[in-house]
Amino acid sequence: MKTITITYIIMFFFGIYFLLLFLLLHFKNWNKLYDYPPSKRFPTITFLVPAYNEEKSIGNTIKSLLNLTYPKDKKKIIIINDGSKDKTAEIIRGFVKKYKNIKFLDKKNSGKADSLNQALKLVNTELFAVTDADSYPEKEALIKMVGFFEQDEKIAAVTSRVLVKNKNNFIEKYQDLDYNVIAWTRKLLDYVDSVYVTNGPLSIYNTKAAKKLGGFDPKNMTEDIEITWHLLSKGYQTKMSYSAKVYTTVPSRIKQWINQRVRWNLGGLQTIYKYKKYALRENIFGYFVITYVTFSFILALIGIILLARFFWLKFSNYLFLSPYLLQGYNPLLFFKIDFYFTILIIFGLSFLALSIVYYKLALRDSEKRGIFGILIYAFVYRPLYTIPLLMSIYKLIKGEFGWYTK
């Protein structure tokens, strides 16, 4: 029993450590969270938009790219139809006829990464951006991102803040909270040069750097994570513009949400395995990024095991004690409070308090930033992550790497 209690204490210790780290980064940099360097020369850029059966959203995505505040002669768009079976190609052709700066690449279905690689061969601009076919950047998003590339030639990718467009039912509304927390955390990681994901809804890359690496990995299920790690492993830097907003359509049903998270987890595990040789080597990528992401997976798995054990023991204890409870026995008499248990309570309460502070700061721009919404997010929505994580581990063991979409 003492071993289990100590395990809980260690779990809370690492949780408190990372929470304090992020809170310190916030309080040190809170006054420049929304800052971005203005561009002095507006480099040429090509938007790559891979689409598969996106007839409901592709038109609005193209319109949002056309409406971006940026010199028209320096912006191009390539739409890639990845073998869609609906009216996606027909809608794209309509825009191509109307706008000269839009190109259409029609191909057989081969996945997002391969679609991007084929389109990348056609790119002759200094920068290129990737936008999902169900995502909609704000008008000022682009000009709030390109200036980062002028700060340092080592900066090879800049990502944006992703927010939720559809917020109707429970799963959609709490994904909105989730996306706010993820974006805020990612910006804090920017202050220690550790932005380890350049998201699919809107990210910009240095064309020369991406082509030098061979583009995107078609074998990886999360090409946005993989290319970021590839860039970091080669000494490039990645940044985030917290002011650059892009709205994306999120899963509206729990099954879709699970499938999406399974893909994210499998892709993340693939990436960790691919770049494990860089762990604890040379730079911030080796010493912090790989360690932090790997630790997150390990702690999540241990947490699931401990949670399952907790519920099993509670069920067994209540089942065993029920006859005695009916006879008037006080179960608290069997409850032993010792030094380790006291430390566990202190650590647990500290973790809970810091978590609430952390979420309050992260959700400053969210509609559900009250304590009640935060508690539901922490104790109802977040535990749902257990399902896709377990499914991911099961599929990883079986070697199943099918393509999971939302």
C-alpha atoms as one frame of an Amber mdcrd trajectory, in Angstrom:
protein
   0.000   0.000   0.000   2.886   2.364   0.819   4.338   1.802  -2.670   1.052
   2.815  -4.312   0.796   5.928  -2.128   4.358   6.933  -3.032   3.508   6.395
  -6.710   0.563   8.786  -6.346   2.862  11.312  -4.645   5.392  11.094  -7.497
   2.601  11.579 -10.052   1.344  14.676  -8.262   4.911  15.957  -7.885   5.535
  15.926 -11.625   2.092  17.415 -12.263   2.831  20.263  -9.833   6.301  20.735
 -11.350   4.982  21.243 -14.889   2.095  23.428 -13.704   4.502  25.677 -11.823
   6.814  25.770 -14.848   4.004  26.944 -17.131   2.671  29.424 -14.580   6.146
  30.919 -14.151   6.465  31.232 -17.933   3.084  32.962 -18.003   3.830  35.487
 -15.259   7.206  36.256 -16.817   5.740  36.823 -20.300   2.063  37.730 -19.764
   2.485  41.277 -21.116   3.748  40.059 -24.504   1.439  37.080 -25.021  -0.327
  38.734 -27.967   2.772  40.382 -29.472   3.949  39.582 -32.982   6.671  41.133
 -35.160   5.214  43.150 -38.063   6.428  42.113 -41.508   8.593  44.663 -43.320
   8.549  43.076 -46.779   5.625  40.588 -47.073   7.304  37.492 -48.579   5.549
  35.484 -51.301   3.437  32.618 -49.981   1.448  29.674 -51.347  -1.442  28.119
 -49.427  -1.813  24.332 -49.712  -5.297  23.026 -48.939  -5.704  19.221 -49.063
  -9.343  18.141 -49.300 -11.116  14.803 -49.116 -14.935  14.818 -49.229 -15.139
  18.393 -47.961 -18.029  19.706 -50.096 -19.671  21.296 -47.034 -16.668  23.370
 -46.006 -14.171  23.775 -48.867 -15.964  26.790 -50.380 -15.879  28.796 -47.142
 -12.256  27.808 -46.530 -11.221  29.133 -49.959 -13.192  32.343 -49.362 -11.439
  32.894 -46.031  -8.032  32.511 -47.751  -9.016  34.916 -50.530 -10.124  37.470
 -47.926  -6.866  37.391 -45.956  -5.274  40.808 -45.534  -2.129  40.474 -47.668
  -0.784  41.830 -50.980  -2.717  39.952 -53.703   0.300  39.620 -55.990   2.232
  37.761 -53.275  -0.383  35.141 -52.397  -1.160  31.907 -54.255  -3.498  29.021
 -53.428  -3.260  25.357 -54.455  -6.261  23.159 -53.647  -5.539  19.416 -53.655
  -8.473  17.104 -54.234  -7.412  13.806 -52.654  -9.776  11.541 -54.590 -13.009
  12.958 -53.138 -16.226  11.086 -53.925 -18.570  14.043 -53.367 -18.791  17.454
 -55.056 -15.505  18.787 -53.640 -13.736  18.816 -57.040 -16.699  20.525 -58.722
 -16.718  23.313 -56.134 -12.949  23.817 -56.456 -13.171  24.100 -60.250 -15.715
  26.862 -59.836 -13.204  28.943 -57.855 -10.363  28.148 -60.279 -12.367  29.590
 -63.180 -13.012  32.784 -61.227  -9.623  33.441 -59.595  -6.261  33.374 -61.400
  -4.209  32.835 -58.242  -5.910  29.498 -57.458  -4.544  26.232 -58.877  -6.231
  22.840 -58.731  -4.387  19.566 -58.212  -6.655  16.571 -58.777  -5.269  13.186
 -57.704  -6.129   9.723 -56.495  -6.616   9.233 -52.772  -3.251   8.783 -51.052
  -3.595  10.674 -47.764  -2.927  14.193 -46.557   0.870  14.014 -46.300   1.316
  12.698 -49.847  -1.143  15.325 -51.136   0.951  18.046 -49.512   4.173  16.607
 -50.934   2.784  16.532 -54.463   1.585  20.121 -54.150   4.894  21.191 -52.588
   6.629  20.318 -55.863   4.626  23.122 -57.498   5.518  25.727 -54.874   7.971
  28.429 -55.990   7.287  31.014 -53.272   9.502  31.799 -50.286   6.919  30.481
 -47.833   4.037  28.056 -47.990   1.136  27.551 -45.613  -1.003  24.517 -44.835
  -4.700  24.984 -44.132  -7.212  22.218 -43.494 -10.268  22.215 -45.747 -12.576
  22.759 -42.759 -10.652  25.652 -41.203 -11.128  29.397 -41.520  -8.336  31.886
 -40.714  -9.246  35.377 -39.524  -8.517  38.178 -42.013  -5.460  39.426 -40.091
  -4.026  35.983 -39.281  -1.444  35.854 -42.058   0.125  39.274 -41.434   0.371
  38.372 -37.733   2.547  35.351 -38.611   4.938  36.112 -41.482   6.960  38.668
 -39.518   8.436  35.911 -37.333  10.453  34.620 -40.304  12.301  37.958 -40.472
  13.534  37.635 -36.875  15.941  34.757 -37.450  16.898  32.679 -40.493  16.679
  29.557 -38.327  12.914  30.008 -37.907  11.406  27.507 -40.327   7.772  27.286
 -39.171   5.186  29.493 -37.489   1.855  28.231 -36.224  -1.394  29.900 -35.156
  -3.994  29.740 -32.381  -6.709  27.232 -33.278 -10.203  27.888 -31.922 -13.489
  26.020 -32.335 -16.076  27.184 -34.862 -18.989  24.877 -33.967 -19.992  25.084
 -30.283 -23.447  23.538 -29.973 -23.460  20.330 -27.896 -21.414  19.172 -24.899
 -18.532  17.579 -26.808 -18.153  20.628 -29.064 -18.311  23.186 -26.244 -15.693
  21.433 -24.154 -13.430  20.958 -27.139 -13.536  24.757 -27.296 -12.099  24.834
 -23.772  -9.603  22.161 -24.732  -8.380  24.067 -27.789  -7.981  27.241 -25.703
  -5.882  25.377 -23.125  -3.776  23.705 -25.839  -3.132  27.018 -27.621  -2.195
  28.846 -24.414   0.162  26.051 -23.367   1.751  26.008 -26.817   2.416  29.741
 -26.641   4.098  29.333 -23.252   6.310  26.641 -24.771   7.257  29.190 -27.421
   9.117  31.152 -24.725  11.491  28.205 -24.263  11.796  27.426 -28.006   9.685
  24.284 -27.665   6.686  24.636 -29.995   6.494  20.966 -30.941   3.363  21.010
 -33.138   2.616  23.231 -36.126  -1.095  22.627 -36.447  -2.986  21.612 -39.587
  -5.636  24.383 -39.571  -3.016  27.090 -40.234   0.765  26.895 -40.168   3.423
  28.529 -42.337   6.736  26.969 -43.389   9.951  28.104 -45.013   9.767  26.422
 -48.424  13.492  25.827 -48.811  13.787  24.242 -45.342  10.763  21.962 -45.825
  11.934  20.791 -49.256  15.422  20.152 -47.874  13.883  17.733 -45.362  11.865
  15.983 -48.052   8.504  17.469 -47.068   5.970  15.535 -45.016   6.193  11.916
 -43.882   3.370   9.907 -45.583   3.813   7.051 -43.093   3.067   9.211 -40.072
  -0.551   9.693 -38.980   0.113  13.224 -37.704   2.209  14.862 -40.382   2.037
  18.240 -38.623   3.746  16.885 -35.503   6.301  14.910 -37.492   7.490  17.760
 -39.705   7.822  19.995 -36.624  10.033  17.438 -34.884  11.998  16.931 -38.100
  12.696  20.663 -38.290  13.632  20.876 -34.601  15.951  17.864 -34.900  17.871
  19.659 -37.657  18.426  22.799 -35.588  15.571  24.900 -36.991  13.242  26.890
 -34.747   9.440  26.979 -34.621   7.289  29.831 -33.316   3.662  30.593 -32.515
   1.590  33.719 -33.061  -1.061  33.754 -30.333  -2.810  36.682 -32.030  -3.240
  34.806 -35.311  -6.564  32.997 -34.983  -8.010  30.226 -37.130 -11.365  28.589
 -36.524 -11.816  24.897 -37.236 -14.728  22.471 -37.306 -14.412  19.891 -34.532
 -16.102  16.480 -34.103 -19.723  16.774 -33.024 -20.115  13.196 -31.805 -18.147
  11.236 -29.229 -17.258   8.473 -31.714 -15.754  11.015 -34.131 -13.898  12.657
 -31.253 -12.443   9.304 -30.144 -11.312   8.452 -33.690  -9.589  11.807 -34.023
  -7.806  11.438 -30.681  -6.755   7.874 -31.517  -5.085   9.202 -34.664  -3.407
  11.991 -32.695  -2.103   9.534 -30.099  -0.853   7.004 -32.647   0.847   9.733
 -34.655   2.428  11.123 -31.510   3.738   7.701 -30.500   5.052   7.138 -34.034
   6.908  10.438 -33.847   8.403   9.713 -30.424   9.681   6.360 -31.674  11.112
   7.884 -34.867  13.057  10.598 -33.026  13.979   8.698 -29.856  17.673   8.800
 -30.803  17.670  12.572 -30.200  16.507  12.224 -26.577  18.746  13.953 -24.006
  21.096  15.221 -26.697  22.480  18.539 -27.867  19.632  21.079 -27.663  16.228
  21.985 -26.216  14.563  19.527 -28.588  16.524  16.592 -27.192  16.597  17.650
 -23.565  13.086  19.038 -23.149  10.640  18.477 -26.032  11.099  14.729 -26.429
  11.276  14.226 -22.652   8.177  16.351 -22.005   6.004  14.663 -24.646   7.189
  11.150 -23.723   6.630  11.857 -20.029   3.107  13.050 -20.807   2.247   9.724
 -22.420   3.850   7.692 -19.625   2.195   9.668 -16.824  -1.172   9.444 -18.586
  -0.825   5.659 -18.834   0.202   5.318 -15.165  -2.690   7.575 -14.232  -5.150
   5.302 -16.048  -3.772   2.232 -14.254  -3.994   3.939 -10.867  -7.505   5.198
 -11.607  -8.665   1.703 -12.609  -7.107   0.285  -9.459  -8.818   2.940  -7.333
 -12.290   2.189  -8.683 -11.766  -1.562  -8.443 -10.676  -1.344  -4.806 -13.552
   0.983  -3.935 -16.032  -1.411  -5.515 -14.470  -4.405  -3.763 -14.319  -2.634
  -0.390 -17.920  -1.479  -0.478 -19.010  -4.941  -1.578 -17.059  -6.526   1.297
 -18.096  -3.965   3.923 -21.790  -3.801   3.047 -22.873  -6.517   5.541 -20.895
  -4.793   8.329 -22.222  -1.348   7.441 -25.752  -2.664   7.860 -24.774  -3.739
  11.390 -23.594  -0.208  12.250 -19.824  -0.436  11.810 -18.052   2.849  11.072
 -15.795   2.392   7.980 -13.631   5.347   9.075 -12.240   3.136  11.855 -10.366
   1.192   9.185  -9.040   4.373   7.617  -5.370   4.838   8.494  -3.816   8.287
   8.242  -0.008   8.234   8.253   2.836  10.438   7.034   2.681   9.307   3.411
  -1.083   9.714   3.241  -0.785  13.243   4.658   1.808  14.162   2.009  -0.483
  12.675  -0.639  -3.403  14.866   0.506  -1.206  17.981   0.510   0.166  17.235
  -2.959  -3.300  16.358  -4.284  -4.901  19.567  -3.035  -1.954  21.621  -4.307
  -2.265  20.039  -7.739  -6.011  20.742  -7.819  -5.545  24.407  -6.798  -2.768
  24.985  -9.345  -4.825  23.276 -12.057  -7.756  25.625 -11.469  -5.445  28.658
 -11.635  -3.851  27.247 -14.791  -7.201  26.694 -16.507  -8.510  30.102 -15.429
  -5.558  31.794 -17.110  -5.752  29.601 -20.213  -9.495  30.195 -20.643  -9.492
  33.974 -20.319 -10.866  34.262 -23.881 -13.344  31.389 -23.577 -17.070  31.644
 -22.909 -16.934  28.940 -20.205 -14.180  30.339 -18.005 -16.108  30.093 -14.726
 -15.201  27.641 -11.967 -18.187  25.406 -12.760 -17.157  25.071 -16.424 -13.538
  24.440 -15.405 -14.555  21.670 -12.967 -16.653  19.947 -15.649 -13.740  20.258
 -18.062 -11.276  18.824 -15.510 -13.418  16.039 -14.028 -15.754  15.071 -16.882
 -14.243  16.001 -20.247 -10.542  15.375 -19.550 -11.100  11.844 -18.157 -12.653
  10.960 -21.526  -9.101  11.022 -22.913  -8.664   7.647 -21.229 -10.738   5.973
 -23.961  -8.693   6.985 -27.046  -5.423   6.513 -25.143  -6.270   2.903 -24.273
  -7.495   2.278 -27.819  -4.255   3.741 -29.180  -2.088   1.508 -27.028  -4.166
  -1.541 -28.011  -3.853  -0.721 -31.724  -0.155   0.035 -31.323   0.417  -3.404
 -29.789  -1.542  -5.038 -32.616   0.249  -2.957 -35.243  -2.954  -1.384 -36.556
  -2.250   2.003 -38.078  -5.419   2.632 -40.066  -6.366   6.197 -40.932  -8.724
   7.668 -38.348 -10.564  10.836 -39.213 -13.072  12.967 -37.410
